[in-house]
Amino acid sequence: VFILFLSVFWFVLWMVFGSGKNNKRKIGNDLSWYGHRGLLHHAPENTLQGFRAALDAGLSSVEIDVLRTKDGKIVCTHNFDLERETDGSGYINYKTLSELERINAAATWPNAEAKIPTLESVLVQLPKECGVNIEIKTRRLMDWSTPIEVLKIIKKFKIQNNVIISSFNPIVLRTVKFIDSSVETGLLFKETRAVGLISFARPNYVHPRSDITTDDLIKYAKRYKLGINVWTVNSRSGMKFFMEKEVNGIITDYPETIPSGT
């Protein structure tokens, strides 16, 4: 029954807004460098300190992970559980923002303290020209509420032209396009078989993991006029390889490894 329902839902979405061209700015050859989760090896990940570290390192763009709290607030964090990076316990989506404000997000860093920031508190600190890749994480496939709230925040700050909304969840990307087709989206994937989701998600970009980003995948993206942002590239040789392939963006933990002259 579930498979039948999902198939019908998939078909309805396709019929309602599946046709037509992607709405996007012209994809050029300028390469964007993104600080991964801020700059997770230089400061606590997805914190204000981390995003400042990325900018201080000379990066023009940042990658941010976001989740929705129990009371509908959008916060910056990579993990649903609190145990891995913080001194809290339980799950983000079962906590209110006020409960999260008492938690130290830098618990794995010696003698450090940081809050789990809201997306709004991060965006207000970033320069207007800063590129932002907002990765939406969801616990459920049919999650419309998180992308809706993220879009409200983006429109509030009037930064649609500097933002890419990315997700492993193709329904998140379709929701974004349904609400505002001008906002660019990127389909994240770490397995080559996920390429089959592109025709449904209809993103502006593909965001593959670096170790599955082959010549064929790059050619595929360019053939269908899709941008390509690769994660997570930390070696100089890897950076040079993707620069030669003229990808649009590289997400990295180590900006100090970026080849000189770029």
Secondary structure as UniProt FT lines:
FT   HELIX           2..17
FT   STRAND          32..35
FT   TURN            36..42
FT   TURN            45..46
FT   HELIX           48..56
FT   TURN            57..58
FT   STRAND          61..68
FT   TURN            70..71
FT   STRAND          74..76
FT   TURN            83..85
FT   HELIX           92..94
FT   HELIX           97..100
FT   TURN            101..102
FT   TURN            105..108
FT   TURN            110..111
FT   HELIX           119..123
FT   TURN            124..125
FT   TURN            128..129
FT   STRAND          131..136
FT   HELIX           145..157
FT   HELIX           160..162
FT   STRAND          163..167
FT   HELIX           170..179
FT   TURN            181..182
FT   STRAND          184..189
FT   HELIX           192..197
FT   HELIX           198..201
FT   STRAND          205..209
FT   HELIX           210..212
FT   HELIX           215..223
FT   TURN            224..225
FT   STRAND          227..231
FT   HELIX           236..244
FT   TURN            245..246
FT   STRAND          249..252
FT   HELIX           255..257
FT   TURN            260..261
//
